[in-house]
Amino acid sequence: MKQNTLVLAGGGHTHALLLKALQKQPLPCQPVLLSSTRYTPYSGMLPGVIAGVYQPEEAHIDLKVLAENSGSEFIEDEITTLAADNNELTTAGGQTLKYDALSINTGSTQQRVIEGPDCISIKPVERFLPWLSETLQERLKQFERQSKTFNLVMVGGGAAGVEVAMALKERFRYSTALTIHIMTSNGVVPGHSRAVRQLVNNELAQKGIQVHTDFQVASVSDHCIHSLSGRQLPYDQVILATPACPAPWTAHSGLSTDRTGFIRVNPFLQSCSHDNVFACGDIAAFTETALARCGVYAVRQAPVLHQNLKAWLNGQALQPYRPQQQFLSLLSCANGRAIASRGAFRAKGSLIWLWKNWIDKRFMAQFPTPLYDSVGSDLLPYRKPLPAEKDQSLLNKKP
Ligand SMILES: Cc1cc2nc3c(=O)[nH]c(=O)nc-3n(C[C@H](O)[C@H](O)[C@H](O)COP(=O)(O)OP(=O)(O)OC[C@H]3O[C@@H](n4cnc5c(N)ncnc54)[C@H](O)[C@@H]3O)c2cc1C
């Protein structure tokens, strides 16, 4: 059994920024970063990777190099159980790690509202991106050859569902087979202003993406998706962009969780039940105010987590995290344009895209990214050539 003082579980946005900060201001102990993947994706650039605007390596952080640069140990393994009362966690690789303090930043998965053939969720991204290159592309080509329509159904009209739908349309822009549908119970990007929703609807209509509103998905049968109210649509592929849910191991961890299993934390990002456990990003349920599950909060929590881990290890007072009331969302339309939304403010166009691109690239410039030539087979599945690079038959079929 291995004894450690501070375990950082998961390499999400908060821990990546924490490790960066540790290079200048180390903690009084050597942390261990435990992550299920060495290369963690930066969500802001994911639609761009799907659309082929960025290479996958540009949108992934190399956690091993980052951890080592900050004097931390890196272990690539997945947490499968946590026993918070025993200060112990176990991994898929059969390791048991004891800790004095634990910080959890493992993100979220998506609610499996339906199970059926040809249903995949966007998360985990490390499964979705290779599937896109290996499976979806091949199936689309088959349908092209048979001159058949390929109905791709996106379940969920939130920012992630809309952005991924637009990115797929862009990636396979020369495919005559692909028709994309978005199924949503309450319209697209529901958390945004009416004007922003209108801009998004216009963009989707312009791309020929069909939005089915008031379609509360209930079940699938025989490649047909059904709504609660009895509507149905035949599909060839379903992609789930449903609301976030926690990994199952949190429910049996002994930590205080909300009804869905997210870890309840106080304003200090500290577990409401175990004061030596901190949680941040999507996995945390902030008890003061309900926070949307988006990367912006995960990023802003990093300096507070850094301060509080240091204070906790030194037996000093913790400082509270004060979430911002509003934040800027930049939605990629995947065609050199983006939509900005913040409260009542909205704007759309190529300048917004350039702004988003600048912000995202500046964020990623802080981190070591995988070198394509050096990572070999690890990232190789992601970097299958795009249709425009490889498939002349698709390339020549201009719309
Ligand atoms: C397509 C898409 C686009 C998005 N765009 C935006 C955007 O533009 N702006 C925005 O603010 N938000 C965006 N989001 C939301 C954003 O992705 C999440 O809110 C954000 O990633 C949460 O960050 P996190 O730090 O909690 O964890 P994550 O970034 O999800 O990282 C979690 C890490 O923990 C690791 N991990 C998971 N489980 C385990 C385990 N059991 N053991 C060990 N390691 C584990 C994972 O491999 C991963 O490296 C988008 C989401 C999607 C799906």
The ligand as an SDF file (V2000), in Angstrom:
LIG
                    3D

 53 58  0  0  0  0  0  0  0  0999 V2000
  -18.4780   19.8090  -26.3250 C   0  0  0  0  0  0  0  0  0  0  0  0
  -18.3820   20.6030  -25.0630 C   0  0  0  0  0  0  0  0  0  0  0  0
  -18.0480   21.9490  -25.1430 C   0  0  0  0  0  0  0  0  0  0  0  0
  -17.9600   22.7100  -23.9900 C   0  0  0  0  0  0  0  0  0  0  0  0
  -17.6110   24.0270  -24.1150 N   0  0  0  0  0  0  0  0  0  0  0  0
  -17.4940   24.7720  -23.0200 C   0  0  0  0  0  0  0  0  0  0  0  0
  -17.0990   26.1360  -23.1330 C   0  0  0  0  0  0  0  0  0  0  0  0
  -16.8570   26.6510  -24.2250 O   0  0  0  0  0  0  0  0  0  0  0  0
  -16.9860   26.8470  -21.9860 N   0  0  0  0  0  0  0  0  0  0  0  0
  -17.2520   26.3050  -20.7620 C   0  0  0  0  0  0  0  0  0  0  0  0
  -17.1420   27.0240  -19.7640 O   0  0  0  0  0  0  0  0  0  0  0  0
  -17.6150   25.0260  -20.6170 N   0  0  0  0  0  0  0  0  0  0  0  0
  -17.7430   24.2370  -21.7190 C   0  0  0  0  0  0  0  0  0  0  0  0
  -18.1220   22.9160  -21.5830 N   0  0  0  0  0  0  0  0  0  0  0  0
  -18.3250   22.3450  -20.2220 C   0  0  0  0  0  0  0  0  0  0  0  0
  -16.9840   21.8880  -19.6940 C   0  0  0  0  0  0  0  0  0  0  0  0
  -16.4910   20.8360  -20.4760 O   0  0  0  0  0  0  0  0  0  0  0  0
  -17.0140   21.3560  -18.2850 C   0  0  0  0  0  0  0  0  0  0  0  0
  -17.7840   22.1660  -17.4460 O   0  0  0  0  0  0  0  0  0  0  0  0
  -15.5810   21.3210  -17.7550 C   0  0  0  0  0  0  0  0  0  0  0  0
  -14.7840   20.4860  -18.5620 O   0  0  0  0  0  0  0  0  0  0  0  0
  -15.5290   20.8260  -16.3320 C   0  0  0  0  0  0  0  0  0  0  0  0
  -14.1890   20.8350  -15.9470 O   0  0  0  0  0  0  0  0  0  0  0  0
  -13.6540   20.0010  -14.7440 P   0  0  0  0  0  0  0  0  0  0  0  0
  -12.4270   20.7060  -14.3250 O   0  0  0  0  0  0  0  0  0  0  0  0
  -14.7050   19.7860  -13.7310 O   0  0  0  0  0  0  0  0  0  0  0  0
  -13.3120   18.5500  -15.3090 O   0  0  0  0  0  0  0  0  0  0  0  0
  -12.9870   17.9900  -16.7590 P   0  0  0  0  0  0  0  0  0  0  0  0
  -12.4350   19.0300  -17.6300 O   0  0  0  0  0  0  0  0  0  0  0  0
  -14.1900   17.2510  -17.2180 O   0  0  0  0  0  0  0  0  0  0  0  0
  -11.8150   16.9620  -16.4640 O   0  0  0  0  0  0  0  0  0  0  0  0
  -11.9570   15.8500  -15.6290 C   0  0  0  0  0  0  0  0  0  0  0  0
  -10.6890   15.0330  -15.6910 C   0  0  0  0  0  0  0  0  0  0  0  0
  -10.7260   13.9990  -14.7120 O   0  0  0  0  0  0  0  0  0  0  0  0
  -10.4130   12.7530  -15.3090 C   0  0  0  0  0  0  0  0  0  0  0  0
  -11.2280   11.7300  -14.6460 N   0  0  0  0  0  0  0  0  0  0  0  0
  -12.5540   11.5250  -14.7730 C   0  0  0  0  0  0  0  0  0  0  0  0
  -12.9470   10.4830  -14.0270 N   0  0  0  0  0  0  0  0  0  0  0  0
  -11.8370   10.0310  -13.3920 C   0  0  0  0  0  0  0  0  0  0  0  0
  -11.6040    8.9680  -12.4800 C   0  0  0  0  0  0  0  0  0  0  0  0
  -12.5960    8.1620  -12.0450 N   0  0  0  0  0  0  0  0  0  0  0  0
  -10.3410    8.7550  -12.0280 N   0  0  0  0  0  0  0  0  0  0  0  0
   -9.3330    9.5680  -12.4450 C   0  0  0  0  0  0  0  0  0  0  0  0
   -9.5080   10.5810  -13.3220 N   0  0  0  0  0  0  0  0  0  0  0  0
  -10.7420   10.8160  -13.7850 C   0  0  0  0  0  0  0  0  0  0  0  0
  -10.8030   12.9090  -16.7810 C   0  0  0  0  0  0  0  0  0  0  0  0
  -10.1110   12.0120  -17.5890 O   0  0  0  0  0  0  0  0  0  0  0  0
  -10.4370   14.3590  -17.0320 C   0  0  0  0  0  0  0  0  0  0  0  0
   -9.0720   14.4610  -17.3560 O   0  0  0  0  0  0  0  0  0  0  0  0
  -18.2210   22.1230  -22.7280 C   0  0  0  0  0  0  0  0  0  0  0  0
  -18.5560   20.7720  -22.6390 C   0  0  0  0  0  0  0  0  0  0  0  0
  -18.6320   20.0130  -23.7940 C   0  0  0  0  0  0  0  0  0  0  0  0
  -19.0270   18.5460  -23.6870 C   0  0  0  0  0  0  0  0  0  0  0  0
  1  2  1  0
  2  3  1  0
  2 52  2  0
  3  4  2  0
  4  5  1  0
  4 50  1  0
  5  6  2  0
  6  7  1  0
  6 13  1  0
  7  8  2  0
  7  9  1  0
  9 10  1  0
 10 11  2  0
 10 12  1  0
 12 13  2  0
 13 14  1  0
 14 15  1  0
 14 50  1  0
 15 16  1  0
 16 17  1  0
 16 18  1  0
 18 19  1  0
 18 20  1  0
 20 21  1  0
 20 22  1  0
 22 23  1  0
 23 24  1  0
 24 25  2  0
 24 26  1  0
 24 27  1  0
 27 28  1  0
 28 29  2  0
 28 30  1  0
 28 31  1  0
 31 32  1  0
 32 33  1  0
 33 34  1  0
 33 48  1  0
 34 35  1  0
 35 36  1  0
 35 46  1  0
 36 37  1  0
 36 45  1  0
 37 38  2  0
 38 39  1  0
 39 40  1  0
 39 45  2  0
 40 41  1  0
 40 42  2  0
 42 43  1  0
 43 44  2  0
 44 45  1  0
 46 47  1  0
 46 48  1  0
 48 49  1  0
 50 51  2  0
 51 52  1  0
 52 53  1  0
M  END
$$$$
